[in-house]
Amino acid sequence: MDYKVYHMTNVLESDLSASTVKSEAFICFNTHEDRSFNAFQSFTERSKISDVMILSFMSDYSNLPLYFHVHDIQVINFSLEKDLNCDMIPCLKAINEYIKGKEVINIDISCMPVPFLAQILHFLFEYHSDKPIKIYYTEPSHYTLHSLFDYSAFGGEITLETIKGFEGETSQFGNIKRVLFYLMGFEKEYLDRLIPQEVPPDEIAPINGFPSYFPKYKDISLINEGTDFREEDIEIIYAESNNPFDVYNAITALEDKFKDCHIDIIPAGTKPMALGACLYALKNVNNTRCRVIFPIPSDYKPKQSHGCGKMWEYCL
């Protein structure tokens, strides 16, 4: 795969020129969050686009804004099971059909579950690597906290599953060690539920989002883990929570330190951090040394935030 130079832009603070591309695809994920269609509406202000593909857990699309009707935009709906481990092949086939003849692929990951994001990127990098990909992400105004330190996006039982396409090597051979690159979220008391049991890691490299969207979230993620990494002499690595390329570089910088280890990655942090982990895994997708695993909940909560904050464009 031919890797290009990446760059990111704060859409709201930049004077982006109108697109001269004749045919662009736009894929987004619909939830009840305020930011579901924020990027698309901004995108249409500078690009002529006639259609949009909306993925959703919901079979009822009555919550779509009038914006689509006013601008005469064709909406292509695709409903997914409310199961983060569901079969994505029908969805990928629908995406493949939608992007035929399109010159640029735009994806809004603001509300897209990480396992879906990872598999879509894997498919596009494998079969449509000739097309530029632009990723959009809108930060929330604030997350839905039940109390100061109580945030929960996942409910019910949690099982660790390997994301399809990123299986790597699941068994341990001889003296080969495993390291867990843990991109920290701020679920309460999370880490003890995320240690892979079939092949537990020999070492853990926690990566925390800093600077975070809001100052308190870096601390909430540490407090809620219930683990004192410093007491256990575990170094915490920091990467910008809204910068996937900083995360990619942080993981790459750890390669020498753990060159004799197989790698497990748990992208439980922000979506941009998860994107950075996916980009790293895609670079190593044919390398059995690296796999990506994700906590699959029995109950996925579709509304995890309120409002819209900064909006980013990541060019891959």
Secondary structure, DSSP 8 states (H G I E B T S, - for coil): ------EEEEGGGS-------S-EEEEEEE-SSTTTTHHHHHHHTTS---EEEEEES-S--TT--THHHHTT-EEEEEE--S-TTS--HHHHHHHHHHTTT-SEEEEE-TT--HHHHHHHHHHHHHH-TTS-EEEEEE--SEE-EEETTEE-SEEEEEEEEE-TT-----S--TT-EEEEEEE----TT-HHHHS-SSS--SEEEEEEESS-SSHHHHHHHHHHHT--TTTTT---EEE-TT-HHHHHHHHHHTTTTTTTEEEEEEE-S-HHHHHHHHHHHHHTTT-TTEEEEEEEEEEE-S--EES---EEEEE-
